[in-house]
Amino acid sequence: MPPIAKVEPITTARALRGPFDYLRPDGVRIGSVLVVPFGHRDVVGVVVGLAESSQVADDRLVAPRRVLDHDLPPDLVELACWMADEYCSTPARALALVSPPAGGRAKLTWWATAAAAEAGTDPRARKPTERQRALLAGLPRAAGSDLPALRRLEARGLVTLEQRATRRHVQHETVGARRAQPPLTPDQASVLADVEQALSESEPLPLLLHGVTGSGKTEIYLRAAASALERDRGVIILVPEIALTPQIVSRFVDRFGDTVAVLHSKLSAGERHDEWARLRSADARVCVGPRSAIFAPIERLGLIVLDEEHDSSYKHEGDPRYDARHVAARRAQQAGALLVAGSATPRPESVHALRRLRLPARVDGRPLPPVQVVDMREQHASLHPDTSHALVDAPKAIVLLNRRGWSNFVDCRSCGHAWMCPQCDVALVLHRAHGHLACHHCGHRERMPERCVKCGSMSVARHGAGTERLEHDL
């Protein structure tokens, strides 16, 4: 057994160059989590490798303080090290992403059971009262508010008390009516056959499920997950936003029950801890969540689904700045799992790189709504006349415009000077109702100019349209 454990301390320092060598305690392996002396303090570290020897002198090698109860799957340790190199980060920051949720711990509950041996047989001993007999008749159970009374029975040898971990159940919102497993359309059956064929391969190539809205992509995910579970393989289902999690969780819980776990930031620390522990112990084999769920500690992973793979929220803005789609492809390759990326509007790079499966029609047979592209080059209003007429005729309508204010930017027609934010170096947006220009990044504001500050011209022009102008035109 290699006597040296190579440990990456979980710190935020970028200048750190690990891993560091420590004496290896019995039972420690790659993925074990240790508390190690590091400088003048103790820190948590993860074992990322084992070695037969060390460049550190024997008299300077020290042993870890203790070995923590939880550990990481070796494949997640390997994935974290790859992410550190791929995204120019540190192993410690990448390992923090795959580690158990911070701040959570098991919830312990006192549990009462009847004593193994008969007690109280001494005729001189007091007989249990009526309430105590009622407590004894209800065992085994959680002690709850009856803990003091049960302790008195424990002192008499009638009850055994012990602490047990109690799971905090995540309350899943029911979205839509529950429905039976629907029959597949011919297009769905053809796509599912290709997915199941890929699942049976040892090194499956990733697939792109290109299906129009309402074509039944989720049903393909459900049946593919069922096929993976039948092969004793785990499943990860990624959605782009937490807001989309309840509707897909509801579908998966209806189909697979308690084997579904959820990981996202809206859970409490305790709930995240319990869901992570269920996945680590294989009590749950299906994980649903946003991008961070790609780090779910599922062993024997067989299927990863990327729903709405075109969505930009799969990119993480922190350090490391990973793309969950890229990480999912790497993890699927490591585990020999199938990656299925689904979208009605896939990215061009996905269309180019992945084998595409098509669902061209809706499952109910209804046609897609018509789309008309209008030419705004000769229009001076914020809306095209055809758009205005359609809004007037429609009983209800939604207008999407991702610009606030009246105009996107203001400049001088004479010299070309544009009004920019002095802190952010971005164009200031005109808010005509308040008579000022504003930066939507830092909040800087200044009065709407009447003349150019550079050349003095009165030809100050406003360009683009925002929601304020659109409301005025409507």
Salt bridges, closest charged atoms under 4 A:
ASP21 OD1 - LYS6 NZ 2.99
ASP42 OD1 - ARG65 NE 3.19
ASP71 OD2 - ARG29 NH2 2.95
ASP71 OD1 - ARG280 NH2 3.05
ASP75 OD2 - ARG331 NH2 3.70
GLU86 OE2 - HIS326 ND1 3.83
ASP122 OD2 - ARG124 NH2 3.32
ASP146 OD1 - ARG131 NH2 3.20
ASP146 OD2 - ARG141 NH2 2.59
GLU162 OE2 - ARG164 NH2 2.95
ASP194 OD2 - ARG355 NH2 3.50
GLU219 OE2 - ARG223 NE 2.80
GLU219 OE1 - ARG251 NH2 3.56
GLU219 OE1 - ARG255 NH2 3.06
ASP232 OD2 - ARG300 NE 3.78
ASP254 OD1 - ARG178 NE 3.24
ASP258 OD2 - ARG167 NH1 2.88
ASP258 OD2 - ARG278 NH1 3.71
ASP274 OD2 - ARG168 NE 2.85
ASP274 OD1 - HIS273 ND1 3.08
GLU275 OE1 - ARG167 NH2 3.93
GLU275 OE1 - ARG278 NE 3.20
GLU299 OE2 - ARG280 NH1 2.95
GLU308 OE1 - HIS310 ND1 3.77
GLU309 OE1 - ARG347 NE 3.00
GLU317 OE1 - ARG321 NH1 3.13
ASP319 OD2 - ARG14 NH2 2.58
ASP319 OD2 - ARG93 NH1 2.87
ASP323 OD1 - ARG325 NE 3.03
GLU349 OE2 - ARG347 NH1 3.28
ASP364 OD2 - ARG366 NE 3.84
ASP375 OD2 - ARG377 NH2 2.75
ASP386 OD2 - HIS384 ND1 3.95
ASP411 OD1 - HIS463 NE2 2.82
GLU446 OE1 - HIS444 NE2 2.90
ASP473 OD1 - HIS472 ND1 3.48
